[in-house]
Amino acid sequence: MMETLSFPDFPDSADLPPLIEIDAQTKDIVLGAIKLVLKRLKNKGLMPEDTEYRDLTGRPLLMHEFITVFKANRNFASDLLLNKEGKKAESDAEMLICGFSLAQVERLLVYTCSKKVYGIATLKKEKEEKKSFLGFLRRSARRNSLLDDILGNATLPDPLKAFLVYHWQLPLLRDYEEYLLPAHFKEAGKGIFCLKTEKQIKEFSKIQPDSIKHVRSLIGGRFLPMMKANPAALRGLARCDEKKFIFFSGILGDKIWEFFARDPDAVVEFMGMDRRRVEVFGSSVASICADALRMLNPIPTVVLSVVMETFHEVFGDLSPKLLGSDEFSRKFLYDVTGNFRNMTTESESQIEEVTSTAQYKWNAIKPKVDEWLKTQ
């Protein structure tokens, strides 16, 4: 993601602005207004002097720049942004005197630009089979608008058309085109708006649309909050069933998405673990590292319960950070956990022995851990 970009938080219940269905007359009105605004911004030095409207529709980053600059300088179009009462429109959603809102105009521009991006991608694929034909198109485009006519008449699959809406999506168009299928848009719905980097889009593309559909069914109304919190959670949720989701939700609370975003192998390991043992680990299952888990696993469950309880007592709020650190595990945890692998808690005296041993061991390493933490 480009560092200069910012992405608004998308409200779960927000309605998307309807895509304008324009006839020839409406098209002339819209284009005339856009070209006038572009001219005014150029005159003020806010857009490159040689920018034309056709440049905007074929270049997502330039279109993004145009809309961003316009939103920051609406005063240059105050005479155009009038509502049906002839007064200044107070929001993008307010209906203008021309019969549609500024949000609808934004969506139309995004749609127009998207058609070209996907149209160009389609032509590039055809190039492998029809190199000479594409070369002809490109040469012709220098002399006339043949290529623009073809791309302008391109269509988008309905799922893409439904969720390519906002100007901040424009820098992501080529990532959408490269990585995502129409079915990804269909199953993600408004969740698409939560993918804000190339990395997130690429990771999302690795999940089959049927798996996304399964996750939507599994978590219902929590799908969009999950996508907003951590889209990577889809990886683990795709392998989960309803009973396990309810179980882990009860243990983890608001850390549930952090857990399912873990390495899928770790998620599967915990889902296959005895429930009592998972309860002993508690919220630590969201972040405990592989080394820590490997060192704690040989300890019997009843003994582990005491070991974990005393660990949290000694280290408090630092517990998640420590258990999530491979270095901490290798440097401190191994020597401590070896003492508990053959211990039992079958009697009161054995429980007391495990408890006192655990408290002693954790308190013994705490000063060294505190010093180590200062170097991190």
Buried (B, 14 or more C-beta within 10 A) or exposed (E): BEEEBEBEEBEEEEEBBEBBEBEEEBEEEBEEBBEBBBBBBBEEEBBEEEBEBEBBBBBBBBBBBBBBBBEEBBEBBEEBBBBEEEEEBEEBEBEBBBEBBBBBBBBBBBBBBBBBBBBBBBBEEEBEEEEEEBEEBEEEBEEEEBBBEBBBEBEBEEBBBBBBBBBBBBBBBBBBBEBBBBBBBBBBBBBBBBBBBBEBBBBBBEBBBEBBBBBBEBBEEBBBBBBBBBBBBBBBBBBBEEEBBEBBBEBBEEBBBBBBBBEEEBBBBBBEBEEEBBBBBBBBBBBBBBBBBEBBEEBBBBBBBBBBBBBBEBBEEBBBEBBBBEEBBEBBBEEBBEBBEEBEBEEEEBBEBBBEBBBEBBEEBBEEBEEBEEEE
